[in-house]
């Protein structure tokens, strides 16, 4: 498959190559999954692009997209690009004030919005976004009116009516410079206001081409799209890669519906973040623990033997016959059920966005559901490294993809260089110069190391390292990941920078701990009163400390603070990609943390 030079070339070529396929995109309408062909996508993309031209949107200008994943998101993207504009994807979970900041900073003249929820955000900030002229709505509801408001259907009708005015639409779209801006993606950032990452057609296309040299997907594959398309990982790998390869893309109804949609779509490839795998693993563990003594023994026997099998398999060593038989039994009793829950056809998962727990990765590998962990940043379009299917190394984020260089700086920071590295930060030359040095190396802000085979291992965020008052350096993420595999824990954040010792903020799994408390006849009125019970506090502490028994003494948390509610995007404690904003969490619980250290 030849490498496209621009995203417009990628689009037109895919439509030609896969025009006879039943579906390019699929979405659920009520209880029925509906297909959208490549030809239908191409027709609506062209008319939407011509509609933008008719509105007076000129090449090089910005058009925002504020929507959950759906076919119109993909069409709006390709329409904006083939109109030779740059689009600005906005996370649909962002509050109106942050949407306003992005629209103003990007100088967006138009915005595509999904429906009522997103439309109301725009209405609330319309006066504060003077450059925004047009609001184009995918799912129109009663009362959606105002200056510059029109439906997506109206936009495409305008474009269709003006078709004859633009005989060189395709020719002009294909003439776009590979180094021209394709998109402005605003990093969610765990500190400070978001920065607009400028990515070009060449940035994305190089990443698409390199990614397909490592991971093989094609027209016989089916992908369930569940991460936000506003996220660079889903945008590149779940949207451009899949469209270029002819893979059918099915849009999940929502994160909550993913388990149901997996069974309906029966995908062969799924891209996700570690939180999905953590939840699946926790549910499997919970079912085993709730199933009685025999079921528990079977599960832990199966897991133990499967892990032995996985260790040998990953090391390329022969599998003893007896272990092979035990693995086959484990497969029939335990792992076949997990494969069925994911649709029964998954060839592999790809995980990015945050570190994946080693125990979970090994469990899925043993189940015949390998998770290929990768690594990258929005600033690198985004993939820098990925584990190849044929040579998976659990505990690493893989080797650099073709064309990308990786090296470790003297202070341990991971540096990357290649055609995928961003043009820079929008309107922020100083921040750009800080991120990309004179030799073109992107300073990722992550700490890592390369093993003897050239595979990268990320150990922590440079700015997240905890340095205790005694000068001990602690990497919190691996420790937090150990804890989150425990069925009694939903979330955990380690603290202790410049303090006497490390401590943990723990969000218990309220359902699991309530079931445990009820079995013991403990009485309580609500979650706070349940967590205040000495027996419950002791139980959570035993579970957490048991998960950390292999830590060095200086890494071991000395105190725990149990929190009554999980972190959320809405509260500002999580980024849209579900990374914890440590500074925000520490600020929110500052008084309780201070009390913890003064007790």
C-alpha positions as CSV (number, residue, x, y, z in Angstrom):
1,X,0.0,0.0,0.0
2,X,1.6,3.3,-1.2
3,X,2.1,6.1,1.3
4,X,-0.2,9.0,0.8
5,X,1.4,12.5,0.9
6,X,-1.7,14.3,2.3
7,X,-4.8,13.3,4.1
8,X,-6.8,14.4,1.1
9,X,-4.9,11.9,-1.0
10,X,-5.5,9.3,1.7
11,X,-9.3,10.0,1.5
12,X,-9.8,10.0,-2.2
13,X,-7.6,6.9,-2.7
14,X,-9.5,4.9,-0.1
15,X,-12.8,5.8,-1.7
16,X,-11.6,4.5,-5.0
17,X,-10.0,1.3,-3.6
18,X,-12.8,0.2,-1.4
19,X,-15.8,1.7,-3.2
20,X,-17.5,-1.7,-3.6
21,X,-17.4,-2.6,0.1
22,X,-20.6,-2.8,2.0
23,X,-19.6,-0.3,4.7
24,X,-16.9,2.3,5.4
25,X,-18.6,3.4,8.6
26,X,-21.3,1.9,10.9
27,X,-23.5,3.5,13.5
28,X,-26.4,2.3,15.7
29,X,-29.8,3.8,15.1
30,X,-32.1,2.6,17.8
31,X,-31.6,-1.2,17.9
32,X,-30.2,-1.5,14.4
33,X,-26.6,-1.1,13.1
34,X,-26.6,0.9,9.8
35,X,-24.0,0.9,7.1
36,X,-22.5,4.0,5.3
37,X,-20.7,3.1,2.1
38,X,-17.5,4.8,0.9
39,X,-19.4,6.3,-2.0
40,X,-22.0,7.8,0.4
41,X,-19.2,9.2,2.6
42,X,-17.5,10.7,-0.4
43,X,-20.7,12.3,-1.7
44,X,-21.5,13.9,1.7
45,X,-17.9,15.0,2.3
46,X,-17.8,16.8,-1.1
47,X,-21.1,18.6,-0.6
48,X,-20.2,19.6,3.0
49,X,-16.8,20.9,1.7
50,X,-18.6,22.9,-1.0
51,X,-21.1,24.1,1.6
52,X,-18.2,25.5,3.7
53,X,-16.9,27.3,0.6
54,X,-20.4,28.7,0.0
55,X,-20.4,30.1,3.5
56,X,-17.3,32.0,2.6
57,X,-14.9,29.8,4.6
58,X,-11.5,30.2,2.8
59,X,-8.5,27.8,2.5
60,X,-6.3,28.0,5.6
61,X,-9.1,29.0,8.0
62,X,-10.2,27.0,11.0
63,X,-13.4,24.9,11.5
64,X,-14.0,23.3,14.9
65,X,-15.8,20.0,15.6
66,X,-17.6,19.5,19.0
67,X,-19.2,16.1,19.0
68,X,-19.1,12.5,20.2
69,X,-18.0,9.9,17.7
70,X,-20.4,9.4,14.8
71,X,-20.2,9.2,11.0
72,X,-20.8,13.0,10.6
73,X,-17.6,13.6,12.7
74,X,-15.5,11.8,10.1
75,X,-17.4,13.5,7.2
76,X,-16.9,17.0,8.8
77,X,-13.2,16.2,9.2
78,X,-12.6,15.2,5.6
79,X,-14.9,18.0,4.4
80,X,-12.8,20.6,6.2
81,X,-9.6,19.1,4.9
82,X,-10.7,18.8,1.3
83,X,-11.9,22.5,1.5
84,X,-8.2,23.1,2.3
85,X,-9.0,24.3,5.8
86,X,-7.7,23.1,9.2
87,X,-10.0,21.6,11.8
88,X,-10.0,22.0,15.5
89,X,-11.4,18.9,17.4
90,X,-12.9,19.8,20.8
91,X,-13.6,17.2,23.5
92,X,-17.4,17.0,24.0
93,X,-16.8,16.6,27.7
94,X,-15.3,20.1,28.1
95,X,-17.3,22.8,29.9
96,X,-18.4,25.9,27.9
97,X,-15.6,28.1,29.3
98,X,-12.9,25.8,28.0
99,X,-14.7,25.4,24.6
100,X,-14.7,29.2,24.4
101,X,-10.9,29.4,25.1
102,X,-10.2,26.9,22.3
103,X,-12.5,28.5,19.7
104,X,-11.0,32.0,20.4
105,X,-7.4,30.8,20.5
106,X,-7.8,28.9,17.2
107,X,-9.7,31.7,15.5
108,X,-12.4,29.2,14.4
109,X,-15.0,30.8,12.0
110,X,-17.4,27.8,12.1
111,X,-18.1,24.9,14.5
112,X,-19.8,21.5,13.8
113,X,-21.8,20.5,16.9
114,X,-23.5,17.2,17.7
115,X,-26.9,18.1,19.2
116,X,-28.6,19.9,22.1
117,X,-25.9,19.5,24.8
118,X,-23.1,20.9,22.6
119,X,-25.4,23.5,21.0
120,X,-26.3,24.9,24.4
121,X,-22.6,25.3,25.2
122,X,-22.1,27.4,22.0
123,X,-25.2,29.5,22.8
124,X,-23.8,30.2,26.3
125,X,-20.4,31.5,24.9
126,X,-21.6,33.0,21.6
127,X,-21.0,36.6,22.7
128,X,-17.5,35.6,24.1
129,X,-16.5,34.1,20.7
130,X,-16.8,37.1,18.3
131,X,-15.0,35.4,15.4
132,X,-17.4,32.4,15.4
133,X,-19.9,33.0,12.5
134,X,-21.5,29.6,11.8
135,X,-22.8,26.8,13.9
136,X,-23.5,23.6,11.9
137,X,-25.7,21.0,13.8
138,X,-25.6,17.3,13.1
139,X,-28.7,16.3,15.1
140,X,-31.2,19.2,14.9
141,X,-33.8,19.7,17.6
142,X,-36.6,22.2,18.0
143,X,-35.5,25.6,19.0
144,X,-32.0,25.5,17.4
145,X,-31.9,28.9,15.8
146,X,-29.9,32.0,15.7
147,X,-27.4,33.9,13.5
148,X,-25.3,31.6,11.4
149,X,-27.1,28.4,12.7
150,X,-27.8,25.7,10.1
151,X,-28.1,21.9,10.0
152,X,-25.5,19.6,8.5
153,X,-28.2,18.6,6.0
154,X,-28.6,22.3,5.0
155,X,-24.9,22.6,4.6
156,X,-24.7,19.6,2.2
157,X,-27.7,20.8,0.3
158,X,-26.0,24.2,-0.3
159,X,-22.9,22.4,-1.5
160,X,-24.9,20.1,-3.8
161,X,-26.7,23.1,-5.3
162,X,-23.4,24.8,-6.0
163,X,-21.6,21.7,-7.3
164,X,-21.3,23.1,-10.8
165,X,-19.4,26.1,-9.5
166,X,-16.5,24.0,-8.3
167,X,-15.4,21.7,-11.2
168,X,-11.8,21.6,-9.7
169,X,-12.8,20.6,-6.1
170,X,-10.9,17.3,-6.2
171,X,-7.9,18.7,-8.1
172,X,-7.6,21.6,-5.7
173,X,-8.0,19.4,-2.6
174,X,-5.2,17.1,-3.9
175,X,-2.9,20.1,-4.5
176,X,-2.7,20.9,-0.8
177,X,0.9,21.2,0.4
178,X,1.9,18.2,2.7
179,X,3.4,20.7,5.1
180,X,0.2,22.8,5.4
181,X,-1.7,22.7,8.7
182,X,-4.3,19.9,8.9
183,X,-5.4,20.3,12.5
184,X,-5.0,22.1,15.8
185,X,-5.4,19.7,18.6
186,X,-5.5,21.2,22.1
187,X,-3.7,19.2,24.6
188,X,-5.8,18.5,27.7
189,X,-2.8,19.1,29.9
190,X,-2.5,18.1,33.5
191,X,-1.3,21.6,34.4
192,X,-2.0,25.0,32.9
193,X,-4.3,26.1,30.0
194,X,-4.4,23.8,26.9
195,X,-1.9,24.4,24.0
196,X,-2.9,24.1,20.4
197,X,-0.7,21.5,18.8
198,X,-0.2,22.2,15.0
199,X,-0.1,19.0,13.0
200,X,0.4,18.9,9.3
201,X,-0.8,16.5,6.6
202,X,2.7,15.1,6.4
203,X,2.8,14.6,10.2
204,X,-0.3,12.4,10.1
205,X,0.5,10.6,6.9
206,X,3.9,9.6,8.0
207,X,2.4,8.1,11.2
208,X,-0.3,6.3,9.3
209,X,2.2,4.7,6.9
210,X,4.7,3.8,9.6
211,X,1.9,2.4,11.8
212,X,0.7,0.1,9.1
213,X,4.2,-1.3,8.6
214,X,4.1,-2.5,12.2
215,X,0.4,-3.5,12.7
216,X,-1.4,-5.2,9.9
217,X,-5.0,-4.3,9.4
218,X,-7.0,-4.4,6.2
219,X,-10.5,-4.5,4.5
220,X,-11.4,-7.8,6.3
221,X,-11.0,-6.2,9.7
222,X,-13.6,-4.4,11.8
223,X,-12.8,-1.8,14.4
224,X,-14.9,-0.5,17.3
225,X,-14.3,3.2,17.7
226,X,-14.7,4.1,21.4
227,X,-12.1,6.7,22.3
228,X,-13.0,10.3,21.5
229,X,-12.1,11.3,17.9
230,X,-10.9,14.6,19.4
231,X,-8.0,12.5,20.9
232,X,-5.0,12.3,18.6
233,X,-4.6,8.5,19.1
234,X,-8.1,7.7,17.9
235,X,-7.9,10.4,15.2
236,X,-4.8,8.9,13.7
237,X,-5.1,5.2,14.4
238,X,-8.9,4.7,14.7
239,X,-9.9,7.1,11.9
240,X,-7.1,7.7,9.3
241,X,-5.3,4.3,9.6
242,X,-8.6,2.4,9.4
243,X,-10.0,4.4,6.5
244,X,-6.7,4.1,4.6
245,X,-6.7,0.3,5.1
246,X,-10.3,-0.2,4.2
247,X,-11.2,-1.4,7.7
248,X,-14.9,-1.0,8.7
249,X,-15.3,1.5,11.5
250,X,-18.2,1.1,13.9
251,X,-18.9,3.9,16.4
252,X,-19.6,2.8,19.9
253,X,-22.8,4.3,21.3
254,X,-21.0,5.5,24.5
255,X,-18.3,4.3,26.9
256,X,-21.0,2.7,29.1
257,X,-22.3,0.7,26.1
258,X,-18.9,-0.6,25.0
259,X,-19.5,-4.1,26.6
260,X,-22.8,-4.4,24.7
261,X,-21.4,-3.0,21.4
262,X,-18.4,-5.4,21.5
263,X,-20.8,-8.3,21.4
264,X,-22.9,-6.7,18.6
265,X,-20.1,-5.5,16.3
266,X,-17.7,-8.4,17.0
267,X,-14.6,-6.3,16.1
268,X,-11.2,-7.7,15.1
269,X,-9.3,-4.7,16.3
270,X,-10.0,-2.3,19.3
271,X,-8.0,0.7,20.3
272,X,-8.3,1.8,23.9
273,X,-6.7,3.3,27.0
274,X,-5.7,1.1,30.0
275,X,-8.9,2.1,32.0
276,X,-11.0,-0.2,29.8
277,X,-8.7,-3.2,30.4
278,X,-8.5,-2.4,34.1
279,X,-12.3,-2.5,34.3
280,X,-12.7,-5.7,32.3
281,X,-10.0,-7.4,34.5
282,X,-11.7,-6.1,37.7
283,X,-15.1,-7.4,36.5
284,X,-13.6,-10.9,35.7
285,X,-11.9,-10.9,39.2
286,X,-15.1,-9.8,40.9
287,X,-17.1,-12.6,39.2
288,X,-14.6,-15.2,40.2
289,X,-14.6,-14.0,43.8
290,X,-18.4,-13.9,44.0
291,X,-18.8,-17.4,42.5
292,X,-18.0,-19.5,45.6
293,X,-14.9,-21.4,46.7
294,X,-14.8,-23.9,43.8
295,X,-15.1,-21.2,41.2
296,X,-12.4,-19.1,42.9
297,X,-10.0,-22.0,43.0
298,X,-10.6,-22.7,39.3
299,X,-10.0,-19.1,38.4
300,X,-6.7,-18.7,40.3
301,X,-5.5,-22.1,39.1
302,X,-6.2,-21.1,35.6
303,X,-4.6,-17.7,35.9
304,X,-1.5,-19.2,37.6
305,X,-0.9,-21.8,34.8
306,X,-1.7,-19.3,32.0
307,X,0.8,-16.9,33.4
308,X,3.5,-19.6,33.4
309,X,2.5,-20.4,29.8
310,X,2.7,-16.7,28.9
311,X,6.1,-16.3,30.4
312,X,7.5,-19.1,28.3
313,X,5.7,-18.1,25.2
314,X,6.8,-14.5,25.4
315,X,10.4,-15.6,26.0
316,X,10.2,-17.9,22.9
317,X,10.9,-21.0,25.0
318,X,9.3,-24.4,24.5
319,X,6.0,-25.2,26.4
320,X,6.2,-28.4,28.4
321,X,3.4,-30.9,27.4
322,X,1.8,-30.9,30.9
323,X,1.7,-27.1,31.0
324,X,0.2,-27.1,27.5
325,X,-2.7,-29.4,28.7
326,X,-3.3,-27.2,31.8
327,X,-3.4,-24.1,29.6
328,X,-6.0,-25.7,27.3
329,X,-8.2,-26.6,30.3
330,X,-7.8,-23.0,31.6
331,X,-8.7,-21.7,28.2
332,X,-11.9,-23.7,28.1
333,X,-12.9,-23.0,31.7
334,X,-12.0,-19.3,32.0
335,X,-10.5,-17.5,29.0
336,X,-13.0,-18.6,26.4
337,X,-15.6,-16.7,28.4
338,X,-13.5,-13.5,28.3
339,X,-13.0,-13.8,24.5
340,X,-16.8,-14.3,24.1
341,X,-17.4,-11.1,26.1
342,X,-15.3,-9.1,23.7
343,X,-17.2,-10.4,20.7
344,X,-15.2,-13.5,20.0
345,X,-13.2,-12.2,17.0
346,X,-10.6,-9.7,18.5
347,X,-7.1,-10.3,17.0
348,X,-5.5,-7.7,19.2
349,X,-6.1,-4.6,21.2
350,X,-3.9,-1.5,21.0
351,X,-3.4,0.5,24.2
352,X,-2.0,4.0,24.6
353,X,-2.5,7.2,26.6
354,X,-1.2,5.9,29.9
355,X,0.9,3.0,31.3
356,X,-0.7,-0.5,31.2
357,X,-0.3,-2.7,34.2
358,X,2.0,-5.7,33.5
359,X,-0.3,-8.2,35.3
360,X,-3.3,-7.1,33.2
361,X,-1.3,-7.3,30.0
362,X,-0.1,-10.8,30.8
363,X,-3.6,-11.9,31.7
364,X,-5.0,-10.7,28.4
365,X,-2.1,-12.3,26.4
366,X,-2.8,-15.6,28.1
367,X,-6.5,-15.3,27.2
368,X,-5.5,-15.0,23.5
369,X,-6.3,-11.3,23.5
370,X,-2.9,-9.6,23.2
371,X,-2.7,-5.9,24.1
372,X,-0.1,-4.1,22.0
373,X,1.0,-1.2,24.1
374,X,2.3,1.8,22.4
375,X,3.5,5.3,23.3
376,X,3.3,8.8,22.0
377,X,2.1,12.3,22.4
378,X,-0.3,14.6,20.6
379,X,2.9,16.5,19.6
380,X,4.1,13.4,17.7
381,X,0.9,12.8,15.7
382,X,0.9,10.7,18.1
383,X,2.7,7.4,17.8
384,X,6.4,7.1,18.7
385,X,6.7,3.4,19.6
386,X,4.5,0.4,19.5
387,X,4.8,-3.3,20.3
388,X,4.7,-5.4,17.1
389,X,2.2,-8.3,17.1
390,X,4.9,-10.9,16.3
391,X,7.4,-9.7,18.9
392,X,5.5,-8.4,21.9
393,X,7.4,-7.4,25.0
394,X,5.1,-6.9,28.0
395,X,6.3,-4.2,30.3
396,X,7.5,-2.0,27.4
397,X,5.8,0.4,25.0
398,X,7.5,-1.2,22.1
399,X,10.2,-0.1,19.6
400,X,10.2,3.1,17.6
401,X,8.0,2.9,14.5
402,X,9.8,3.2,11.1
403,X,11.2,6.7,10.4
404,X,11.2,7.7,14.1
405,X,14.3,8.0,16.3
406,X,14.3,7.8,20.1
407,X,17.1,8.5,22.5
408,X,17.3,9.0,26.3
409,X,18.7,12.3,27.6
410,X,21.3,12.4,30.4
411,X,18.5,13.1,32.9
412,X,16.5,10.1,31.7
413,X,14.0,12.1,29.6
414,X,12.7,10.4,26.4
415,X,13.5,12.4,23.2
416,X,12.0,11.7,19.8
417,X,12.6,12.9,16.3
418,X,11.0,12.2,12.9
419,X,8.5,13.4,10.3
420,X,5.6,13.0,12.8
421,X,6.8,15.7,15.1
422,X,4.5,18.7,15.3
423,X,5.0,22.0,13.5
424,X,4.8,23.7,16.9
425,X,2.4,25.2,19.4
426,X,-0.1,27.7,18.0
427,X,0.8,31.3,18.9
428,X,3.4,30.0,21.4
429,X,6.9,30.2,19.9
430,X,8.6,30.1,23.4
431,X,6.7,26.9,24.4
432,X,7.6,25.4,20.9
433,X,11.3,26.2,21.4
434,X,11.2,24.6,24.9
435,X,9.6,21.4,23.5
436,X,11.6,21.0,20.3
437,X,15.3,21.7,20.5
438,X,17.6,23.1,17.7
439,X,18.3,19.5,16.4
440,X,14.6,18.7,16.0
441,X,14.3,16.5,19.1
442,X,10.9,16.6,20.9
443,X,11.4,16.6,24.7
444,X,8.5,14.4,25.8
445,X,8.5,15.1,29.5
446,X,8.5,11.3,30.2
447,X,11.3,9.4,31.9
448,X,12.3,6.1,30.3
449,X,14.9,3.6,29.3
450,X,15.7,1.5,26.2
451,X,16.4,-2.2,26.6
452,X,18.9,-4.2,24.7
453,X,16.5,-4.8,21.9
454,X,15.7,-1.1,21.5
455,X,12.3,-1.4,23.2
456,X,11.2,1.6,25.3
457,X,10.1,1.4,28.9
458,X,8.4,4.5,30.4
459,X,9.1,4.8,34.1
460,X,7.2,8.1,34.9
461,X,6.4,11.6,34.0
462,X,9.4,13.9,34.5
463,X,7.2,16.4,36.5
464,X,5.4,13.7,38.4
465,X,8.4,12.3,40.1
466,X,8.0,12.6,43.9
467,X,11.1,13.7,45.8
468,X,10.6,13.2,49.5
469,X,12.1,15.5,52.2
470,X,14.9,13.0,52.7
471,X,15.8,13.2,49.0
472,X,14.4,9.8,47.8
473,X,13.0,9.8,44.2
474,X,9.7,7.9,43.8
475,X,8.0,7.2,40.5
476,X,4.2,7.2,41.4
477,X,2.6,5.8,38.3
478,X,3.9,2.2,38.5
479,X,2.9,2.1,42.2
480,X,-0.6,3.4,41.4
481,X,-1.0,0.8,38.7
482,X,-0.2,-2.0,41.1
483,X,-3.0,-0.9,43.4
484,X,-5.6,-0.4,40.7
485,X,-5.6,-4.1,39.8
486,X,-7.1,-4.8,43.3
487,X,-10.8,-5.5,43.1
488,X,-11.4,-3.2,46.2
489,X,-9.8,-0.2,44.5
490,X,-11.2,2.1,41.8
491,X,-8.4,4.7,41.8
492,X,-5.3,5.8,43.6
493,X,-3.0,8.8,43.6
494,X,0.4,8.9,45.4
495,X,1.5,12.1,47.1
496,X,4.5,13.0,49.1
497,X,6.6,15.5,47.1
498,X,8.8,17.5,49.6
499,X,7.1,15.7,52.5
500,X,8.5,13.4,55.1
501,X,7.0,10.2,53.5
502,X,4.8,9.1,50.7
503,X,1.1,8.6,51.2
504,X,-1.9,7.5,49.1
505,X,-5.2,8.9,48.2
506,X,-7.4,5.9,47.5
507,X,-10.9,5.7,45.9
508,X,-12.3,2.3,47.0
509,X,-14.6,0.3,44.8
510,X,-17.7,1.2,46.7
511,X,-19.8,-1.8,45.4
512,X,-17.0,-4.3,46.3
513,X,-16.4,-2.9,49.7
514,X,-20.1,-2.5,50.5
515,X,-20.6,-6.2,49.6
516,X,-17.8,-7.2,51.9
517,X,-19.2,-5.0,54.7
518,X,-22.7,-6.4,54.3
519,X,-21.4,-10.0,54.5
520,X,-20.0,-9.1,57.9
521,X,-23.2,-7.4,59.2
522,X,-21.6,-4.0,59.4
523,X,-24.1,-1.1,59.6
524,X,-23.7,2.3,57.9
525,X,-26.0,5.0,56.4
526,X,-24.0,6.1,53.3
527,X,-20.6,5.8,51.7
528,X,-18.8,8.3,54.0
529,X,-20.1,6.5,57.1
530,X,-19.1,3.1,55.6
531,X,-15.5,4.4,54.9
532,X,-15.3,5.7,58.5
533,X,-15.8,2.2,59.9
534,X,-12.5,0.9,61.4
535,X,-13.1,-2.5,59.9
536,X,-13.5,-1.1,56.4
537,X,-10.5,1.2,56.8
538,X,-8.4,-1.7,57.9
539,X,-9.7,-3.9,55.1
540,X,-8.8,-1.4,52.4
541,X,-5.4,-0.8,54.0
542,X,-4.7,-4.6,54.0
543,X,-5.7,-4.9,50.3
544,X,-3.6,-1.9,49.2
545,X,-0.5,-2.8,51.2
546,X,-0.8,-6.4,50.1
547,X,-0.6,-5.2,46.5
548,X,2.6,-3.3,47.3
549,X,4.6,-5.9,49.2
550,X,7.5,-5.9,46.7
551,X,8.2,-2.1,47.0
552,X,11.4,-0.7,48.6
553,X,10.8,0.6,52.1
554,X,11.2,4.3,51.1
555,X,8.5,3.8,48.3
556,X,5.9,2.2,50.6
557,X,3.1,4.7,51.5
558,X,3.0,5.3,55.3
559,X,-0.6,6.5,55.4
560,X,-3.9,6.2,53.4
561,X,-6.6,8.7,52.9
562,X,-9.9,7.1,51.7
563,X,-12.0,9.4,49.3
564,X,-15.7,9.3,49.2
565,X,-16.0,9.8,45.4
566,X,-14.1,9.0,42.2
567,X,-12.3,11.5,40.1
568,X,-14.2,12.8,37.1
569,X,-13.7,14.9,34.0
570,X,-16.5,17.3,35.1
571,X,-14.8,18.1,38.4
572,X,-11.6,18.9,36.5
573,X,-9.6,16.0,38.3
574,X,-9.3,13.9,35.1
575,X,-8.3,15.0,31.6
576,X,-10.6,13.9,28.7
577,X,-8.3,10.9,28.2
578,X,-8.8,9.9,31.9
579,X,-5.4,10.9,33.2
580,X,-5.4,12.2,36.7
581,X,-4.6,15.8,37.2
582,X,-2.4,15.4,40.3
583,X,-2.1,19.1,41.0
584,X,-5.9,19.5,40.9
585,X,-6.5,16.5,43.1
586,X,-3.9,17.6,45.6
587,X,-5.4,21.1,45.7
588,X,-8.9,19.8,46.2
589,X,-7.9,17.6,49.2
590,X,-5.2,20.0,50.5
591,X,-6.7,20.4,54.0
592,X,-7.2,16.6,54.5
593,X,-3.7,15.9,53.1
594,X,-2.1,18.4,55.5
595,X,-4.0,16.9,58.4
596,X,-2.8,13.5,57.3
597,X,0.8,14.6,57.7
598,X,0.3,16.5,61.0
599,X,-1.5,13.6,62.8
